[in-house]
């Protein structure tokens, strides 16, 4: 797994929003696209944050009004990221170490270019690894 890079496993089909997107709209986007997170970017596609299903649990628990509340009120800032050239082992280590399910993939020039998730890693392993004996 050391020589397999994030670019091979990541999803480049992303759902992005801006920091001023309403939480309700971000949630609708996630439902419509059946994804567990939206990436928050600025006008230059640079990473500002991430909003996940876990954040929505917090929103409901805090009983905040869902309308008129911007994503920036709940998104995780200072997001830990990987690059497309990082190994998937390094990405998996970050995911496990921090208990993440979503890890944005960034490029210095292009900004956010993808996301790698626990589902992406599991899917890769199920295709590439020999199943353990029964």
C-alpha positions as CSV (number, residue, x, y, z in Angstrom):
1,X,0.0,0.0,0.0
2,X,3.0,2.3,0.4
3,X,3.3,3.0,-3.4
4,X,-0.4,3.6,-4.0
5,X,-1.2,7.3,-4.0
6,X,-4.3,9.2,-2.8
7,X,-5.0,10.3,-6.4
8,X,-5.8,6.7,-7.4
9,X,-8.4,6.3,-4.6
10,X,-9.9,9.7,-4.0
11,X,-13.2,11.0,-5.3
12,X,-12.8,14.0,-7.5
13,X,-16.6,14.5,-7.7
14,X,-17.1,17.0,-4.8
15,X,-20.0,18.8,-3.4
16,X,-18.7,22.3,-2.4
17,X,-20.3,25.3,-0.7
18,X,-19.2,28.7,0.4
19,X,-18.9,29.8,4.0
20,X,-22.1,31.8,3.7
21,X,-24.2,28.9,2.3
22,X,-27.1,28.3,4.6
23,X,-26.9,25.1,6.7
24,X,-30.3,24.0,5.4
25,X,-29.0,24.3,1.8
26,X,-25.8,22.4,2.6
27,X,-27.9,19.6,4.2
28,X,-30.2,19.4,1.1
29,X,-27.1,19.2,-1.2
30,X,-25.7,16.4,0.9
31,X,-29.1,14.5,0.8
32,X,-29.6,15.0,-2.9
33,X,-26.0,13.8,-3.7
34,X,-26.0,11.0,-1.0
35,X,-22.7,12.3,0.5
36,X,-21.6,12.6,4.1
37,X,-19.8,16.0,3.8
38,X,-19.5,19.2,1.8
39,X,-16.2,21.0,1.3
40,X,-16.3,24.7,2.1
41,X,-14.3,26.7,-0.3
42,X,-13.6,30.4,-1.1
43,X,-14.0,32.0,-4.6
44,X,-10.6,30.6,-5.6
45,X,-11.5,27.0,-4.6
46,X,-9.2,27.2,-1.6
47,X,-10.3,25.2,1.4
48,X,-12.1,27.1,4.1
49,X,-13.6,24.1,6.1
50,X,-15.6,21.0,6.0
51,X,-19.2,20.3,7.1
52,X,-20.0,16.6,7.8
53,X,-23.0,14.6,9.0
54,X,-21.4,14.7,12.5
55,X,-21.7,18.5,12.4
56,X,-25.4,18.1,11.6
57,X,-25.9,16.0,14.8
58,X,-24.4,18.9,16.7
59,X,-26.7,21.4,15.0
60,X,-29.8,19.3,15.9
61,X,-28.6,18.7,19.4
62,X,-28.0,22.4,20.0
63,X,-31.4,23.2,18.5
64,X,-30.1,26.0,16.5
65,X,-32.5,27.4,13.9
66,X,-31.6,25.7,10.6
67,X,-32.7,28.5,8.4
68,X,-30.5,31.6,8.1
69,X,-27.6,29.9,9.8
70,X,-24.4,30.0,7.6
71,X,-22.2,26.9,7.2
72,X,-19.3,28.9,8.7
73,X,-21.1,28.7,12.1
74,X,-20.6,24.9,12.2
75,X,-17.9,23.9,9.7
76,X,-14.6,22.5,11.0
77,X,-11.8,25.0,10.3
78,X,-8.1,24.3,10.2
79,X,-8.8,21.1,8.3
80,X,-6.2,18.4,8.1
81,X,-5.6,17.5,4.4
82,X,-3.6,15.3,2.1
83,X,-2.3,15.7,-1.4
84,X,-2.9,13.5,-4.4
85,X,0.8,12.4,-4.2
86,X,0.6,11.2,-0.6
87,X,0.4,7.4,-0.1
88,X,-3.0,5.9,0.9
89,X,-1.3,4.4,3.9
90,X,-0.4,8.0,5.1
91,X,-4.0,9.1,4.4
92,X,-5.4,6.0,6.3
93,X,-3.1,6.8,9.2
94,X,-4.5,10.4,9.4
95,X,-8.1,9.1,9.2
96,X,-7.5,6.5,12.0
97,X,-5.4,8.8,14.2
98,X,-8.0,11.6,14.1
99,X,-11.2,9.5,13.8
100,X,-12.1,11.1,10.5
101,X,-14.4,9.8,7.8
102,X,-13.6,12.5,5.3
103,X,-10.2,13.8,4.3
104,X,-10.0,16.6,1.7
105,X,-7.3,16.4,-1.0
106,X,-5.7,19.7,-1.9
107,X,-3.3,21.0,-4.5
108,X,-1.2,24.1,-3.8
109,X,-2.3,25.8,-7.1
110,X,-5.8,24.3,-7.7
111,X,-7.1,24.3,-4.2
112,X,-9.4,21.4,-3.4
113,X,-9.2,18.6,-6.0
114,X,-10.8,15.7,-4.2
115,X,-11.8,13.9,-1.1
116,X,-10.8,10.5,0.3
117,X,-13.2,8.7,2.7
118,X,-13.2,5.6,4.8
119,X,-15.6,4.2,2.1
120,X,-13.0,4.9,-0.6
121,X,-10.3,3.1,1.4
122,X,-12.6,0.1,2.1
123,X,-13.6,-0.1,-1.5
124,X,-10.0,-0.1,-2.6
125,X,-9.1,-2.8,-0.1
126,X,-12.0,-5.0,-1.2
127,X,-10.9,-4.8,-4.8
128,X,-7.1,-5.1,-4.3
129,X,-6.5,-7.3,-1.3
130,X,-6.9,-11.0,-1.2
131,X,-9.8,-11.8,1.2
132,X,-8.8,-13.5,4.4
133,X,-9.5,-17.3,4.6
134,X,-12.9,-18.3,6.0
